[in-house]
Amino acid sequence: MPVVMNFPRQLAALAVTGGFGDLRYDASLPELAARYGDPWDAGRVHKDSRWPHAFGWGDAWTVFCRCRRLRSFSLPAWHGELELPQPYGELDTIDTRVTESGLAAALTEAGCSWETVTYENIPGQRTLEVAPAAELRVAFVLVDRLDHDQPPLTDWLLHKVGLWGYDHPDCPEPDPTRPDDGWGAER
């Protein structure tokens, strides 16, 4: 049974702070693992190199660079409910059905402004994009229907949440004296 929490308010906090709890841009993989337990290994982002590497806690999908800093994460809200990590190492299931009007109200209440982005080649989808810091973006992807066979909704639904940054073009070389970190993504 889903936990009752105010998901739109959590999303507004993400838009303002750049963090969803401890899952925040530039968070340390070892510190997150100490808080939430070892992540599941989702594999390489690029076929020919170990880093960046994808990990997850429940339905929170994350990408870390080789210096073990969080570069992006996403929440697949289209599932309708998500299992999200809690500090006690467990997962709580929350209801993620959020309408555009509900999200906009939460963002407005938090004093957050956004830009609406649309793409001509992706009909039935738009993104509310927020910049909590100069080099940081949060995107709330909305869709006008749950299934292509259905008529458009009057109040669009949250489909996906994403966070990423632009300020990490060069990662320092890994320290060859450090042992494998145990997450299946050695140096």
C-alpha positions as CSV (number, residue, x, y, z in Angstrom):
1,M,0.0,0.0,0.0
2,P,1.4,3.4,-1.0
3,V,2.7,5.7,1.8
4,V,0.7,8.9,2.1
5,M,3.0,11.8,1.6
6,N,2.7,15.0,-0.3
7,F,4.6,14.1,-3.5
8,P,3.9,17.5,-5.2
9,R,5.5,19.3,-2.3
10,Q,8.5,17.0,-2.5
11,L,8.8,17.8,-6.2
12,A,8.6,21.5,-5.4
13,A,11.4,21.1,-2.8
14,L,13.5,19.4,-5.5
15,A,12.9,22.3,-7.8
16,V,14.0,24.8,-5.2
17,T,17.0,22.9,-3.7
18,G,18.2,20.5,-6.4
19,G,17.7,17.6,-4.0
20,F,15.1,14.9,-3.4
21,G,16.0,14.2,0.2
22,D,19.7,13.1,0.1
23,L,19.5,12.4,-3.6
24,R,21.0,15.6,-4.8
25,Y,23.3,16.7,-7.5
26,D,27.0,16.1,-6.5
27,A,26.0,13.7,-3.7
28,S,28.7,11.1,-2.8
29,L,28.0,7.5,-3.8
30,P,29.7,6.2,-0.6
31,E,27.7,8.6,1.6
32,L,24.4,7.6,-0.1
33,A,25.2,3.9,0.2
34,A,25.9,4.4,3.9
35,R,22.5,6.1,4.3
36,Y,20.3,4.0,2.0
37,G,22.3,0.8,1.7
38,D,24.1,-0.5,-1.4
39,P,22.5,0.5,-4.6
40,W,21.5,-1.9,-7.3
41,D,23.8,-1.8,-10.3
42,A,22.1,-0.6,-13.5
43,G,25.2,-0.8,-15.6
44,R,27.4,1.4,-17.8
45,V,26.0,4.5,-19.4
46,H,28.4,4.1,-22.3
47,K,29.3,0.7,-23.8
48,D,33.0,1.3,-23.9
49,S,33.7,2.8,-20.4
50,R,32.8,1.9,-16.9
51,W,32.0,5.6,-16.0
52,P,29.6,7.2,-15.9
53,H,27.7,4.4,-14.3
54,A,24.0,3.9,-13.4
55,F,22.8,2.8,-10.0
56,G,19.5,2.8,-8.3
57,W,17.7,2.6,-5.0
58,G,14.3,1.3,-5.5
59,D,12.8,3.3,-8.4
60,A,15.2,6.2,-8.0
61,W,17.6,5.9,-11.0
62,T,21.0,7.6,-10.6
63,V,24.1,8.2,-12.7
64,F,27.5,8.8,-11.1
65,C,30.8,9.8,-12.6
66,R,34.1,8.0,-11.8
67,C,34.7,10.4,-8.9
68,R,31.5,8.8,-7.4
69,R,29.5,12.1,-7.5
70,L,25.9,12.1,-8.6
71,R,25.5,13.7,-12.0
72,S,21.8,13.0,-12.7
73,F,18.8,11.1,-11.4
74,S,15.3,10.4,-12.6
75,L,12.0,9.2,-11.2
76,P,9.7,7.3,-13.6
77,A,6.4,8.8,-12.4
78,W,4.5,7.1,-15.1
79,H,4.4,3.9,-13.0
80,G,1.7,5.6,-10.8
81,E,3.6,4.6,-7.7
82,L,7.3,4.4,-6.8
83,E,9.5,2.7,-4.3
84,L,11.8,5.3,-2.9
85,P,14.7,4.9,-0.5
86,Q,14.4,5.9,3.1
87,P,17.2,6.6,5.6
88,Y,16.5,3.4,7.5
89,G,17.5,1.3,4.4
90,E,13.9,0.4,3.5
91,L,11.8,1.4,0.5
92,D,8.5,3.3,0.9
93,T,5.9,3.1,-1.9
94,I,4.4,6.5,-2.8
95,D,1.6,7.5,-5.1
96,T,3.1,9.5,-8.0
97,R,0.0,10.5,-9.9
98,V,0.4,14.2,-10.1
99,T,-1.5,16.5,-12.4
100,E,0.0,19.6,-14.1
101,S,-2.3,21.9,-12.1
102,G,-1.3,20.2,-8.8
103,L,2.4,20.4,-9.7
104,A,2.1,24.1,-10.7
105,A,0.3,24.9,-7.5
106,A,3.1,23.2,-5.4
107,L,5.8,25.0,-7.4
108,T,4.0,28.4,-7.1
109,E,3.5,27.8,-3.3
110,A,7.3,27.2,-3.0
111,G,8.1,30.4,-4.8
112,C,9.5,28.6,-7.8
113,S,9.3,29.8,-11.4
114,W,9.7,27.6,-14.5
115,E,10.0,27.6,-18.2
116,T,7.6,25.4,-20.3
117,V,9.5,23.6,-23.0
118,T,7.8,21.8,-25.9
119,Y,9.2,20.0,-28.9
120,E,7.4,19.9,-32.3
121,N,8.5,16.3,-32.9
122,I,7.1,15.1,-29.6
123,P,3.4,15.9,-29.6
124,G,1.4,15.4,-26.4
125,Q,4.4,16.1,-24.2
126,R,5.8,19.2,-22.5
127,T,8.3,19.9,-19.8
128,L,8.3,22.3,-16.9
129,E,12.0,23.1,-16.5
130,V,13.5,24.7,-13.4
131,A,17.0,26.0,-12.6
132,P,17.6,25.7,-8.9
133,A,21.2,26.9,-9.5
134,A,23.1,28.3,-12.5
135,E,24.4,25.0,-13.8
136,L,21.6,22.7,-12.5
137,R,18.3,21.7,-14.1
138,V,15.2,19.9,-12.9
139,A,12.7,18.8,-15.5
140,F,9.1,17.7,-14.9
141,V,7.9,15.9,-18.1
142,L,4.1,15.9,-18.5
143,V,2.0,14.0,-21.0
144,D,-1.5,14.6,-22.3
145,R,-2.7,11.0,-22.0
146,L,-1.7,7.7,-20.3
147,D,-2.0,5.7,-23.5
148,H,-2.0,6.6,-27.2
149,D,-5.4,5.0,-27.6
150,Q,-7.0,7.3,-25.1
151,P,-8.3,10.9,-25.7
152,P,-6.2,13.8,-24.4
153,L,-6.6,14.7,-20.7
154,T,-7.8,18.1,-19.6
155,D,-5.1,18.2,-16.9
156,W,-1.8,16.7,-18.1
157,L,-0.1,14.1,-15.9
158,L,3.5,13.9,-14.6
159,H,5.4,11.3,-16.6
160,K,9.0,11.6,-15.4
161,V,11.2,13.7,-13.2
162,G,14.8,14.4,-14.0
163,L,17.8,16.3,-12.4
164,W,21.1,17.0,-14.1
165,G,23.9,19.5,-14.1
166,Y,26.3,21.1,-16.5
167,D,29.3,21.9,-14.3
168,H,31.3,18.7,-14.3
169,P,33.0,18.4,-17.8
170,D,36.2,16.8,-16.5
171,C,36.3,14.3,-13.7
172,P,39.6,13.8,-11.9
173,E,41.5,10.6,-12.6
174,P,40.7,7.8,-10.0
175,D,43.3,7.1,-7.4
176,P,44.9,3.8,-8.4
177,T,45.8,3.1,-4.8
178,R,42.2,2.9,-3.7
179,P,40.6,-0.6,-3.7
180,D,37.5,-1.5,-5.8
181,D,34.5,0.2,-4.2
182,G,32.5,-3.0,-4.3
183,W,29.7,-1.7,-6.5
184,G,30.7,-3.6,-9.6
185,A,32.2,-0.5,-11.2
186,E,35.8,-0.5,-10.3
187,R,37.9,2.4,-11.4
